Amino acid sequence: MAQIALRSTRGGPANVLKARGASIGRSHRRLSHSLVVAEVALSLVLLAGAGLLVRSFFGLTQVEPGFVPRQLLTLSVTASGNQGGREGPNFFTELRRELQRTPGIVAVGGSNRLPLGGGLFTGNWATESMDIEADSKPESDFRWITPGYFMAMGTRLLRGRDLVEEDTIEVILGDEKLAASAWPGEDPLGKKLWTGQLGRDGEWSEVIGVVESMKHTSMAAEAVPTVFFNAILPVQNNMYFGVRAEGTPQSIIAAVQETVRRVDPNATLSRVNSMEDLVADANAPWRFALTLMVLFAAMATLITMIGLYGVIAYTVSSRTREIGIRVALGAPRTAVLRLVLGQTTMMLGLGAALGVVGAVSLSGILSSLLFQVEATSPGTYAAVVGLMILAGLMGAWRPTWRALRVEPRQALSGDC
C-alpha cells in the first residue's frame, strides 16, 4: 500500500487528479446533471398529482351514499299506451306487487328517479312558520316513490315510519338534510310542509318519517335536501325500480323481465344495471384520471432512476482512479460514499424543490378532480418527495456500490 501511495505522488497527486478530472468536460457534466434535475422535477409533479388523486379516489370509496349498492338491480319500466283500460298508477302498483312475489327478490320499490341516475327535480317548500307568499323560498329535490322503496335501496329510516299501501298523497318523508334545514333542533314528525308543485299549490303535507340522505347526482357532490312524495300520481309514464336480490343482481334479471312481460307484454324495460355498476360509472372520471396520472408518474420515475444511474455510473467510471488514490492515501470508505452520493443528493434536492414549486403552481388544474383533499396538501407532498428521493437513491445504488469496491491497485493500473 505504501508503494502505491509513493508511486502516485511522483507526478504530484494534484496533477493526477486534475488530469483525470479534466477528461470530463464541465459542460457535459452540467448538461447531464441539468437533465436529471429536470427529470426529478417532472417526476415529482406527476407523483404529486397521482398522490392527490389516489387520496381522492380512496375518499370516494369510503363515502356513504345513503343506500346499499350490493345485490341491488336497477331498471326503468315504461308503461304501454294500451293497457286494457288500466291507468298508469295501477300498472306500476301491480308490477311492484308481482315483482315482490317473484322468487329470489327480497324487496322492490319504485321512484321517478334513482340515485346517481342523473338530474334533479327541484321545487320550493315552506314550513308553517314561513311566509308562503314570499318570493324567495327554500328549494329541495322532489322525488316520487312507492312503498318499499327505502327497503329496496337499503336506505335507513331514522325516525317515524315508511310509506304503506293505505297512505295518501297528503303524507311525505324527508331526508335528514331537509329536517335539519326546515326544523333545526326540532322533531319533524307530524310537522306540516307546503310544497307548491304539480297542481298541489297551497297544499300541505304531513311528515311521517325521516330517512338518511342519499347521493342523487354524484358520489362527490353534497347530498341535497329531499322531499319524498307518495307516487300515487306519477309525474310521467315511466318509473325506475330498485330490486334487491337474495343473490347477485344478475341472477334475477330473467325473472324480472318475465314478470314485466306477464303484467304488460307491451311495456318497455330498459336501463337494466346493477347499482354497483352505477356507482362505478359515477366514479369513472376519477378512476380514469388516476390511471393516467399513475401511469405517467411511474414512467417518469423509471426514466429518472435510469438517468441517475447513468450519470452516477459515468461519474464513478471517470473518477475511478481518483477514488483509488483517495483510498490509497487513507481516505475511509465513508468519504468515498459522501463523494458519490453528494452529487446524487444535490440533483435530487434541487429537482425535488423545483418539482414542489411546479406541482403547487399547477395544482389548480387538478382541483376539479379532487375530493376532500387540498390541492396543496403538505402530507401528500412530503410523501411524494420521500418516494422520489428513495427512487433516486435506488437508481444510484449500483454505481455507488461499485465505487465503494474500487481497489487502489486496480484503479492505478487501469484494470477497473
Helices and strands as residue ranges (DSSP letters): H 2-8, H 13-22, H 26-61, E 72-78, H 88-100, E 105-111, E 122-127, E 139-145, H 149-153, E 157-160, E 171-175, H 176-182, E 192-195, E 204-211, E 226-230, E 238-245, G 249-252, H 253-263, E 268-274, H 275-282, H 284-318, H 320-328, H 333-366, G 367-369, H 378-404, H 408-413
